[in-house]
Amino acid sequence: MDATTLLLLGQDSLISGSIYALLAVTMVMVFSVTRVLFIPQGEFVTYGALTLAALEAGRVPGTAWLLLGVGVVAAVVALFRLRHALSLTTAIRIIITDIGLPAVMLLIVQWVAPMKLGLIPEMILTLALVVPLGPFVYRIAFQPLAESSILVLLIVAVGVHMGMTGLGLVFFGPEGYQTSAFSETVFDLGIMTVSAQSLWVVATTAALLIALYIFFERTVSGKTLRAAAISRRGARLVGISTDRTGYLAFTLTAMIGAVSGLMIGSLTTIYFDSGFIIGLKGFVAAILGGLNSYPLAAAAALLVGTVESFSSYSASAFKEVIVFTIIIPVLLWRSLFSPPAEHHE
Amino acid sequence: MSLLTVSDLSVAYARIQAVQGVSLEITPGSIVTVIGANGAGKTSLLNAIMGLLPAQGEVTFRGKSISRSPTEKRFSFGMSLVTESRDLFTTMSVRDNLILGANRCARREIDQRIGDVFGRFPRLRERRSQMAGTLSGGERQMLAMGRALMARPQLLMLDEPSLGLAPIIVREIFQIITVLRQNGVAILLVEQNARAALQVADYAYVMELGEVTMQGPASQLAGDSRVIESYLGFGGVDANQN
């Protein structure tokens, strides 16, 4: 392996590692706040990339219809849950936010999609369509079971993954798409070239990780999420609704997933089911970090990215196997040397 | 008018009846204590009043039924509970714990209330950057009370505030309880240290096996032979002793 190859693989490691770091960090956050191992995280990556691809092609993305459909289901679930104590204003509020807003979004998208507004407006539109799916998914699938065991929540997460992949096939079709890059510029550094797109990915990731850090450390909202992660009962005792922290965690996770999708959509072809394997690598990194440490999860994600790049170069047929195998020694080491975990509640 | 009215409250765990038809009442700015042996159902009673446990019966706060409200709603109506386990955010700083106690307030208001709490518990000011999990037992109790006070509650419920604390800290905590009452905060105090509790309280209930078996003005119960025999026999810490 010569120096150029090494540098290229290093660059590749850093890009995929950045995306996995974002996914791993949000995986840790969702787990600590809601105790859900959110397997479908990668689906937001897919939805983000494919929604942008559809908008770039001037088509109305399936996500716009999906958002309306999910909104209707969420409204029905909410109205049913509140059926004994439902006031007219609450009912109207639910219908406006869950059905009205997605319907307005659908109309806007139908109106502006054929205009091909350009990359930035299309990205904003993509986020506006994909991010609300996060809290909707929480409300429909997880909120009614919020006090269940981790195992039940995991089973539901697997079910949600299957549902979202299936819906991805229905709404985006079986073809793969690639989006255009933020920038086509390529820098020639002599022994290697660096695309501006890869710099964008790394810079966006760094900015998002810093923003998350500031959010958790400096804002009261961020502190309420940390508090709910440390003690759900303590959080309720100071008026923090665990429903609200759940929405917030799922909104953040959908946002980060969708942004990741926007970033990698131009680097690789995304199919309706591509998100799963991407999310799973974020999951591996989260596990390597012990599911409770953000810096460890981010560092482990860079390791996962590196292992993936180098194994796809030297043993491409086994690349996924090698990546998923690194979890075994870590689990073994943890089971031998970590103190027994206390059971949550 | 009473601040909190509990009528015919029952709590059951699977097949065990922890609280059976308990009724009690607290007027604004008074201290009411519930004493009883370990396992009498005192903690379950408090947790049910705060909505942490499903219960049957009626709970009314400031004239409004809150029986169906979740804990966080009850908190926003003006009641706070300091649990026996304190439920602090152990890996966050003392200051962050206090900030979360008033998480709906504006920054300036939060800072002012933190100043008030530090005034009441100077030790917390010294420890403000320390992780809550590294505090001593007494400091944890002070932080839990301080966090509850950040919301400026009208009713503060304390579950075993003296449990496991050194006598000098216990006296400090009880002194703060009486000061809070002077500031108009009503207090529902659950204690195994019946002697100290009866000294500060206006009214007292005695719980045995999930039921209220005796009640009356605290000074009267403190002189009751059955109470003396069952709960005051051992010299507990005296609340006013200096």
Interface residues (C-beta under 8 A of the other chain):
Chain A: A85 V220 K223 T224 R226 A227 I230 S231 R233 G234 A235 R236 L237 V238 G239 I240 S241
Chain B: M50 L52 R68 P70 T71 E72 F75 S76 S80 L81 T83 D87 L88 F89 T90 T91 M92 D96 I99 L100 G101 N103 R104 I110 R147 A148 M150 A151
